[in-house]
Amino acid sequence: MEFNREFILGCSAIGAGLAVIAGIGPGVGQGIAAGHAAAAVGRNPGAKSSITSTMLLGQAVAETTGLYGLLIAFLLLFLKPLLWGVN
Amino acid sequence: MRVLLLTASSDVDVMAHGVFKYSFFGHEAWITTTHISLLFIMLILIAFSIVGGIVIRKGAEVPGAFQNVVELIVEKLDGMVDGTMGKNSTKYRNYISTIFIFILFSNISGLLGLRPPTADYGVTFPLGVVTFTLVRFNQFKYHKPKEIWTDMCSPLPPWLPIWFPINVISELAVPISLSLRLFANVLSGTIMMALVYGLLKWASVIWPAALHVYFDLFSGAIQTYVFCMLTMTYVSNAIGGEE
């Protein structure tokens, strides 16, 4: 079966859209981290700076999986690897 | 639709470009925009370090503005390394401070109109590999081979190395995830800014400054901090306990 360029481009766009669904997980995770950090600051306002830095570190690590999804989406959109075999 | 796709891909400028082609032992090699950005950053950092060195060597009793800034930077970086690595910190202050300043300048160089060098996987992967090498080196320096073997088979006893390949993979994933995290963050910021400038054209005049603050300054600083923090954590884990 022969696929033309436009069909593959469209499928790449759909794949990119599906890949950024990976952003849901980090969103939930960062929200949980921020919520717990807010609770911790409420309980112990003196430790605010160290709580904030720990929260940001954890959030940045949790963000990684979402970024992998974003990276796949960018690859599909800009590098168009599925088109490599086609003309 | 076709027209929109074509214009989008021709105006949006996200990739590193080749500037100058040369032959390297018969291979075709390119000086890209990444090299040029790196060169600018290196020149800035070298100039800053030379001037800073001169100012600190003179060392006024009541510090001037520039001396204050230099002392503040060194104090903050030393404090960061001390706080994370404890007693092992003295050996790693120089390296961690160097990569901190380098990655920070690379990440925020989008503000100067350069393409951030850290948005090129060829820049971040070596940084991850250096971290990996430091971790392995310290593990072999501070632990006996038997301990390392026990550690690598860790959930199961050392005479049953079923878990060994999985641990090897998880160790090998460390530099890849470290470098991909930095790379993907900076690249996503670069692509967002390129989309804003490339697609909106005349409509993107003053308000992208707010996006620059988030994507370049905030995100770049956080990722720099995270990279250095994780490097320090891995290295101090490899060095081991407080005996």
Interface residues (C-beta under 8 A of the other chain):
Chain A: E6 L9 S53 L56 L57 A60 V61 E63 T64 L67 Y68 L70 L71 F74 F78
Chain B: R2 L5 S9 V14 M15 S177 L180 R181 A184 N185 L187 S188 I191 I222 Q223 Y225 V226 M229 L230
